[in-house]
Amino acid sequence: MPVPEPMDIPTLAPCNDLAPFRLVAEPLGRVKKLIHQQLRAHSPAIAGLTSSPRQRRPEDVNRLLEYIRARGGKMIRPGLVLLSGLCCGSMTDEHVRVAAIIEMIHNATLLHDDVIDEGRIRRGVPTINSLWGNETAVLLGDLLLSRVFTMSAELESPVAKVIANAAVRLCEGELTQTVQKKQWQVSESEYIDAITEKSAVLFSTACYLGGLLTGASPSQMRCLAEFGLNAGIAFQMTDDLLDLVGDESKAGKTLGSDIGTHKLTLAVIHLLRTVENSEKNAIIHSYLDNKEARDGRDALVKIMDRTGSLAYARGRTQEYVAEAIQALGEMDRNQAREALIETAQFMANRIR
């Protein structure tokens, strides 16, 4: 399918700025600008070779990148890099660069996730895969990661190693959850391990690097990493709840994909361990192990409400938020610390 001219590209949803990020509004603006520059830049010369017309990016690719640039999210992960840095001292240009890298990794995973989950809407607009196919979405995600490699090569070695390790863990976590599909005996702890790797690790890395780049003490960096990890787990648990009970027009993305792709989330795991075996088998047959499972979301939600599974998942989410806030107990009290706490609370309360 040919890529449309710019005037044919759908109107895109604006980025929603979060109140806690007012404290870092100026550097966050620089992060957005840097990301846009990276998505516009031609491929750099390699080994001293100059760029030729054949090496330059085709206009079709530039139009696709323009579509990605316009699909701005809430910038939570880069915001955490900046706030964590400010929490321990002052920010530098490296904070801006690292924050951009973290967000570009996240955006690449979204492109891949939409293929895996058969997502049709993301950030309020059609997904790349729904408009131009899975191959285009996967390769664009790979292109973003390639730009991340280039940017990371210019960082100090310890920082680059942390980013590389996080990228590996993200992939391992996604693979783990994929392997767990249709394994109806998966436990809560196994689920938490999977979302820790596939999602929470990037939040933890963002916070840890914010402190590292400021020259924070080892204990401060541990506190920030623990905060990010627990807040990230709460974020993913909330995302999983939204997939079940959220309003697609408000969420801005395709919902019901976890059921449709047979992913086990916390509310489902609680449901299956709560009901009797006869009802458990009926639920699996009717709603979970079914090609039309996504269409039965409302009926399944009613069962989860009856069994307390939704309430249980909400409660566990709040427990992880509390643990995140507790992790900051040893940090100096300042505006950045309070903004981190407010961000964690927002991440878990999106379901309300």
N, C-alpha and C positions, 0 to 999 in steps of 0.2 A: 504494500500500500504506500503510495507516495506521501511524503511529508507535506502538509499544507503550507501555503504562504502565511506569513505572519498575521495578515488580516483575517485568516481563516481559523486561527487558533482560538479556542474558547476563552471567554472572559474568566480570569483566574481569581481565586479567593485571596484577599490580602492577609498578610501575616498578623496574627493577634498578639499584641505586646502584653506581657504579664506585669502586674503591678510590682512584684519584688525586683524586677529587672530595671526599674527606673534608676536605680543606684548605679547601674553599669550601662546606661543607655548609649553613651557616646562610644565606648569601646565595642559594644554589641553592634552598633552601626558600622564600625570599621570591619567587624567580622563578616557581616553581610556583604559589604563591598568587596572584601577579599575573595569570598566565595564566588561572587559574580565575575570577578576578574579571572579566576581559575577556570570557570566554565566558558569564558570567552576566548581565553588565550590559545594561540596556535601551539602545536607540539613544539617543544624546545629542540634546538639543535643538539645532536648527539655526537660525542667524541670530536667536537670541533667542526662538524659538518654544518653548513648553512642550510636553511630551509628552502626547498624548491617549491614551485607551484604544485607539483604532484604530492608533496608532503603536507600541504596545507589542508586543513579540515574542510570537507565539502560543505556547501551551504545547507544541504539537508540536515547534516549533523548539527550545524549551528542553530538551526530552527528547533531541533529537538532539545538542545541545551537551553535555548531561550525559554522553552516550555518549563523545564525543570527550574530555572532561575526564578520564574514567576510563581512557582508553587511554594511560597514561603510558609514554613511552619512556625511554631511558637519559640523555637530556638532555645529549648530548655537546657539541652546538654552544653552548648557553648556558654549559656548564661551561668551554669554551674561552675565552669572553668573560671570565669571572670570573678564571680562572687567568692569562690574559694580562695582565689589569689588575694582579693581585697580583704578577706577575713583575716589573713595572716600578714598583710603588709601592703605593698603597692603593686600595681599591675605594670607589665612591660609589653613591648611589641610581640614578644614570644607568646604571651597569653593570647593575644589576638590570633596569631598564626595557629596555635594549637587548638583553640576554640573552633576555628574554621575547619581544621582537619577532622575534629571529632564530629562536627555536623555533617561534613561530606561523607564520612563513613556511615553515619546514620541514614543519610539520604540514599546512599547506595543500597543499604539493606532494605529500605522501603521498596525500591524498584524490584529487588529480588523477591521480597515478601509478597508483593502484589501478584507476581507470577505464581508463586507457590499456593497462595490462598485464593487465586482467581478473583482478585479484587477488581472492581469496576470503578470505584470512586475513591479518591484519596485527596484530602484537604479540600473537599468540596467540589472537585472537578474530575473529569474522566482520567483514569490512570493511563500511563504510557502503553501498557500491554493491551488495554481495551481499545485504544485508538490505533496503535501501530504494531501490535503483536508481541508475543513473548520474547522472540529473538531480539527485537529492538530493545525491550526493557532490560533483559539480562545484560546485553552488551553495553548499554548506557550505564548500568550499575558498575560494570567492570571498568568503564572509562573513568568514572568518578574515583574508583579505588586506585586506578593508575595515577591519577592526579595526586591522590593522597600519598602514594609512594614517592613521587617527585618532591612534594612539599616536606615530607618527613626526612628525606635525605639531607635537608638543610638544617635539621635540628641537632642539638647536642645528643650524643649517643644514648645516655640514660633515658632521655625523654622519648627518643625514637623507639627504643626497646620496649618501653611501657606501652606505647601505641601499638606496636607490632604484636605484642602478647595479647592485648585486648582484642585485636582483630581475629587472632587465632581462636580465642575463647568464644567469641561471637559465633563463628562458624561451627565450632564444636557443639555449642548449645543448640543451634538451629538443627544440626544433624541429629542430636539426641532427641529433640522433640519430634522430629520427622520419624525416627525409628520407633518412638513410643505410640505412634498412631495406631488405633484399634487394639492397643494392649490395655484392656479394660481393668487390669489388676494394678496398674501404675499407682504408686502411693503418693501421698501429699509431699513427703520429703523428696521423692524423685522428681515430682513436678517443680518444686522450689529449686532444686539443683539445676534443672533445665532452664528455667526462666532467669536464674541468676547468671548463667553463662550467656544465653541468647539476648539478654536485654540489660539486666542490672549492672553487668560488668562495665558497660560503657558509661553509665552514670558514675560508678565508683572511680573509674579511670579519669573522668573529667574532673572530679573533685580532687583526687590525688595529685593530678598534674597541676591544677591551679595552685596548690600549696607548694609543690616541688619547684615550680618556676619562680615563686616568691622567695624561696630559701627558707621555707618553714622547717621546724624541727621534725624529727622522725615521729614523735608522739602526735604532733599536730596533723601530719600527713596520714597517720593511722586513723585518727578521728574523722578526718574528711573522707577517707576511703570508706570507712564503716558507715558514715552518714549516707554517702552516695549509693552504697550497696543496698542498704535497707530501704532507702527512698525509691531506688530503682525497682526493687521487688514489689513494693507497694504500687508503683506506677504500672507494672505489667499485670498485676492482679486486677487493678482497676480497668485496664484495657480489656482484659478477658471478660470482666463483668459487663462492660459496655457492649462487647460483642454479643452478649446474650440479651440484655435488657435496654440497651441504648436506643436513642432516636437517630436514625441514619442521617436525617437532615441536619441535626445539631452536631453529630459526631463528625460529619464531613467525610466519612469513608464507608466502604461496604461493611455491613455487619452480618453476623451469622456465619462467617467464614470458618470459625473454629469447628462448629458443628458440621458444616458442609465438607470440611476436609478431615474430619474424624480426629481432631486434636482434643486431648484431655486437658481440661482446665480445672481450677480448684473447685468450683461449684459442682461440676460433673463428678469429680472424684469423690467429693463428700456425699453426693446423691447415691452413687453406686455402693458406697460402704454403709449407707444408712438403711436402705430398703431391703426387704426380704429377697432371697434369690429368685423367686418366681417373678416378682415385679422388676428386679434388676435385669433379668433376661428379656422381659417384654420391652423395657426401656431401650436396651441396646438394640434389639431387633427393629423397633418402631422409629426410634429417633436418632440413634448414634451410628449404627452400622447400616446405613441406608443411603442410597444415591440421592434421595430427595430429602435428606435430613434437615437441610437448611430451611425448607418449607414448614417443618414442624417445630420451629423455634418457639413460637408462642405457647404451644401445648406443653413443651418441655419446661419452659419457664414457670408455668403454673405448678407443675409437679415439684420443681425446685423450691418454689415459694412455700408450698405445703410442707415439705420435709425440712425446711429451715436451711437449705443449702445456700441460698442467696445471702441470707443473713450471716451465715457462718463465713462465707467468703468476704463479705464486707467487714466483719469483725477482725478477721486475720489481716486484712489490709491496714486497718487502723493500728493494729499491734506493731506492724512493721514501720509505720510512720512514727509511732512512739519510740521505737528503738532507734530510728534515724535521729530524732531530736535528742534523745539521751546521749547519743554518740558525740554530740557537740557540747556536752556538759563541761568539758575541760577547756574548751576554746574561750578566748577572751570575748566578753560581751561587747559587741559593736553592731553597727547597722548592717554590715554584710552578714554577720551570723544570724541576725533576725530575718534577713531576706532569704537566707537558705532555709530556715525553718518554715517561713511562709510558702516557699516554693514546694517543699515536701508536702505540706498540707494541701496545696492546690493539686498536686499530682495525684493524690489519693481521693480527693473530693470531687473529681470530674463526673462521678457517677450520679451526683445529687442534682 
